[in-house]
Amino acid sequence: MGSAPSLLTAGLAVLAALLYLIAVWRQVLNLEAGEQRQRRQIALVGVAALLAHGLAAYLPAQAGESSLGFYRVASLMFLSMGVISLIALLARPLHTLLIVLFPLAALSILVATFAPDTSRPMSDLPAGILSHVSASIISFAVLALAVLQGLLVTVQSRQLRQHRSQGVIRKLPPLEAASALFFELSGAGFLILTIAIGTGMVFVEDLFGQHLVHKTVLTLLAWCLYAILLAQYFRRGWRVQSAITVNLIAFGLLILGFFGSKLVLELLLPVAQ
């Protein structure tokens, strides 16, 4: 489904992927050195990768070929995660996450550009629906970063308990700061998810209809888990490992609600037919 990408779009996608991988390579080499100047250079390469990624996603939309298919939505989410990460770098130590995030972003833009589209092109989305989709993508991106940060905290905590503080672990931010960043990302993602749910209730017709009820129910369940996580944290400083576990369950519900249904409807059912 869908036509081949234009030469410009294809070139931008390949350029974005290469720049992402260069940034990761430089970050891995820089992790031991810890030089601020090198970090700024890595951030500049990351910005260039995100600009190329954004243009590669924008050009098909301008040509009336945009869609909310599985691959393209995943690409937009990784683009959002990259933008949020680089903005957060101004105030928070997110450098290590880029090593995981950028290769996935590179893969996502290549697949979204060169793989057949899994959904019909869409045009002239109403402003209300566009705001709901945008808030959903951004909330998913922030909560995905919280998941990655939570996994990093888990690995770091385990290494410290085993008295393994050499190598990469020695260069990571203090565990307390890393845990605080996990809760900050979870809180920010929860607020944006609340906006996404609110705009969905206002602008999406029949939110509990046959094709949307599973997404709505799973999203609301995830929202409740995030609310419990943050309420417990602010009330009595919940243990970070318990919070990470709840965070993983809530994020799993979001994945099932959105990507699970798209995976079945757009990828598995067409193959079976």
GIZILIN-V138130 format. One record per residue. RES is the residue in three letters. SS is DSSP state (2 for helix, 1 for strand, 0 for the rest). BURIAL is I if it has 16 or more other C-alpha atoms within 10 Angstrom, else O. D_CENTER is the distance of its C-alpha to the mean C-alpha in whole Angstrom. Layout:
RES	SS	BURIAL	D_CENTER
RES	SS	BURIAL	D_CENTER
//
This chain:
MET	0	O	25
GLY	0	O	25
SER	0	O	27
ALA	0	O	26
PRO	0	I	24
SER	0	O	26
LEU	2	O	27
LEU	2	O	25
THR	2	I	22
ALA	2	I	22
GLY	2	O	23
LEU	2	I	21
ALA	2	I	18
VAL	2	I	20
LEU	2	I	20
ALA	2	I	17
ALA	2	I	16
LEU	2	O	19
LEU	2	I	18
TYR	2	I	15
LEU	2	I	17
ILE	2	I	20
ALA	2	I	18
VAL	2	I	17
TRP	2	O	21
ARG	2	I	22
GLN	2	I	20
VAL	2	I	21
LEU	2	O	24
ASN	2	O	24
LEU	2	I	23
GLU	2	O	26
ALA	2	O	28
GLY	0	O	26
GLU	0	O	27
GLN	2	O	26
ARG	2	O	27
GLN	2	I	25
ARG	2	I	22
ARG	2	O	22
GLN	2	O	23
ILE	2	I	20
ALA	2	I	18
LEU	2	O	20
VAL	2	I	19
GLY	2	I	15
VAL	2	I	16
ALA	2	I	18
ALA	2	I	16
LEU	2	I	13
LEU	2	I	17
ALA	2	I	17
HIS	2	I	14
GLY	2	I	14
LEU	2	I	18
ALA	2	I	18
ALA	2	I	16
TYR	2	O	18
LEU	2	I	21
PRO	2	I	21
ALA	2	O	21
GLN	2	O	24
ALA	0	O	26
GLY	0	O	25
GLU	0	I	23
SER	0	I	20
SER	0	I	18
LEU	0	I	16
GLY	0	I	16
PHE	2	I	14
TYR	2	I	13
ARG	2	I	13
VAL	2	I	10
ALA	2	I	8
SER	2	I	9
LEU	2	I	8
MET	2	I	5
PHE	2	I	5
LEU	2	I	7
SER	2	I	6
MET	2	I	4
GLY	2	I	8
VAL	2	I	10
ILE	2	O	9
SER	2	I	10
LEU	2	I	13
ILE	2	O	14
ALA	2	O	14
LEU	0	O	16
LEU	0	O	19
ALA	0	O	19
ARG	0	O	17
PRO	0	O	17
LEU	0	I	14
HIS	2	I	15
THR	2	I	15
LEU	2	I	11
LEU	2	I	12
ILE	2	I	14
VAL	2	O	11
LEU	2	I	8
PHE	2	I	11
PRO	2	I	13
LEU	2	I	10
ALA	2	I	9
ALA	2	I	13
LEU	2	I	13
SER	2	I	11
ILE	2	I	13
LEU	2	I	16
VAL	2	I	16
ALA	2	I	15
THR	2	I	18
PHE	2	O	21
ALA	0	I	20
PRO	0	O	22
ASP	0	I	20
THR	0	I	20
SER	0	I	21
ARG	0	O	23
PRO	0	I	23
MET	0	O	23
SER	0	O	24
ASP	0	O	25
LEU	0	O	23
PRO	0	O	24
ALA	2	O	23
GLY	2	O	22
ILE	2	I	20
LEU	2	O	18
SER	2	I	18
HIS	2	I	16
VAL	2	I	14
SER	2	I	13
ALA	2	I	12
SER	2	I	11
ILE	2	I	8
ILE	2	I	8
SER	2	I	8
PHE	2	I	6
ALA	2	I	3
VAL	2	I	6
LEU	2	I	7
ALA	2	I	5
LEU	2	I	6
ALA	2	I	9
VAL	2	I	9
LEU	2	I	9
GLN	2	I	12
GLY	2	I	14
LEU	2	I	14
LEU	2	I	15
VAL	2	I	18
THR	2	I	19
VAL	2	O	20
GLN	2	I	22
SER	2	I	24
ARG	2	O	25
GLN	2	O	26
LEU	2	O	28
ARG	2	O	29
GLN	0	O	31
HIS	0	O	32
ARG	0	O	30
SER	0	O	29
GLN	0	O	30
GLY	0	O	28
VAL	2	O	24
ILE	2	O	24
ARG	2	O	27
LYS	2	O	24
LEU	0	I	22
PRO	0	I	22
PRO	0	O	24
LEU	2	O	23
GLU	2	O	23
ALA	2	O	21
ALA	2	I	18
SER	2	I	19
ALA	2	O	19
LEU	2	I	16
PHE	2	I	14
PHE	2	I	16
GLU	2	O	15
LEU	2	I	12
SER	2	I	12
GLY	2	I	15
ALA	2	O	13
GLY	2	I	11
PHE	2	I	14
LEU	2	I	15
ILE	2	I	13
LEU	2	I	13
THR	2	I	17
ILE	2	I	17
ALA	2	I	15
ILE	2	I	18
GLY	2	O	20
THR	2	I	20
GLY	2	I	20
MET	2	O	23
VAL	2	O	25
PHE	2	I	24
VAL	0	O	23
GLU	0	O	26
ASP	0	O	27
LEU	0	I	24
PHE	0	O	26
GLY	0	O	27
GLN	0	O	27
HIS	0	O	24
LEU	0	I	22
VAL	2	O	23
HIS	2	I	21
LYS	2	I	18
THR	2	I	20
VAL	2	I	21
LEU	2	I	18
THR	2	I	16
LEU	2	I	19
LEU	2	O	20
ALA	2	I	16
TRP	2	I	17
CYS	2	O	20
LEU	2	I	19
TYR	2	I	17
ALA	2	I	20
ILE	2	O	22
LEU	2	I	20
LEU	2	I	20
ALA	2	O	24
GLN	2	O	25
TYR	2	O	23
PHE	2	O	25
ARG	2	O	28
ARG	2	O	29
GLY	0	O	26
TRP	0	O	25
ARG	0	O	25
VAL	2	I	21
GLN	2	O	21
SER	2	O	22
ALA	2	I	19
ILE	2	I	17
THR	2	O	18
VAL	2	I	18
ASN	2	I	14
LEU	2	I	14
ILE	2	O	16
ALA	2	I	15
PHE	2	I	11
GLY	2	O	13
LEU	2	I	15
LEU	2	I	12
ILE	2	I	11
LEU	2	I	15
GLY	2	I	15
PHE	2	I	13
PHE	2	I	13
GLY	2	O	16
SER	2	I	18
LYS	2	I	17
LEU	2	I	17
VAL	2	O	21
LEU	2	O	22
GLU	2	O	21
LEU	2	O	21
LEU	2	O	23
LEU	2	O	26
PRO	2	O	27
VAL	2	O	27
ALA	2	O	29
GLN	0	O	31
//
